[in-house]
Amino acid sequence: MAKTEPSPMEALLAAELPEGDGWQFEPKWDGFRCIARRDGDEIAMISRSGKPLGRYFPEVLDILGATKERRFIVDGELILPLADRLDFEALQMRLHPAESRIRKLAAETPAQLMLFDVLEVGSKSFADKPLTDRRAALERFHRANQVEGLLLSPVTIDREVALDWLSRSGGALDGVVAKRLDQPYRFGERAMVKVKQLRTADCVVGGFRYAEKKREVGSLLLGLYDDEGVLHHVGFTSAISAKERPALTERLEKLVGAPGFTGNAPGGPSRWATERSMAWEPLKPKLVVEVRYDQVTGRRFRHGTALLRWRPDKAPKQCTFEQLAPELKPSEIAELFA
């Protein structure tokens, strides 16, 4: 058995799930992609970028070490159930340099491994086999190795069922993945199709940052109000055309005024932050924009958003957290896949 594996098979983002026969659909879980390998007493977990994950998730190494099968390579997703939901932010907190801190979190908030593919079991390789064979082998592997925390991801060949999953994504689910049933495992290639459920929200423009080399707006800083009427920074959008920037900059500069955000504000401590990225201009809460987002982590947009339109018809105080899609709880996931 090889000690290191090539890059895992990747997915190509698409707008819609493919139609027709020959497809298997799977939930795309909101976690860390992980290739897990056991060779006797040697156990390793490798991230999508090729970095080892074992030291950050020792409890998952224990799960893999408790299997009856002593030689295997599986593909899956590290997930972390917390307070009846899956918590991506808690996963990120595990990437911490202090071993004592890692051990403490591993005991308090144990992660799990959701399996969705298999490459080797014992002396038999499945990488060159079609997905139908690999899925059958994965189900046999999971039945034979019933360990708490080692989960088997559901699948369907019914596109309507997959569309229902997609409509419920945005929390624990990161979308739906489609794979060809007759296709072998293609290392490092974008050989799957991934569809995300994109949502929209109306946000207050609570501030902006200037572009790096021009005194023109580079990005808008977005905010939402909580139940107490406090405005929290939730993300940004930089999807502003070059033609619009000069006039928009002039418009924004007329609204500059403290405090901008009255709750969580941009520019907090970050190992990636620079002096330029920390600087921002607060605005009076007068402007509202509609943006498109995919995922929310810790009540913040995980990625940059797409600016759809300005909303002069919307009162800033109407821009609340209630708009955001609630996270799907594990109990709801069990019902969804029943």
Secondary structure, 3 states (H helix, E strand, C coil): CCCCCCCCCEEEEECCCCCCCCEEEEEEECCEEEEEEEECCEEEEEECCCCECHHHCHHHHHHHHCCCCCEEEEEEEEECECCCCECHHHHHHCCCCCHHHHHHHHHHCCCEEEEEEEEEECCEECCCCCHHHHHHHHHHHHHHCCCCCEEECCCECCHHHHHHHHHCCCCCEEEEEEEECCCCCCCCCEEEEEECCCEEEEEEEEEEEECCCCCCEEEEEEEEECCCCCEEEEEEECCCCCCCHHHHHHHHHCCECCCCCCCCCCCCCCCCCCHHHHCCEEECCCCEEEEEECCEECCEECCCEEEEEECCCCCHHHCEHHHCCCCCCHHHHHHHCC
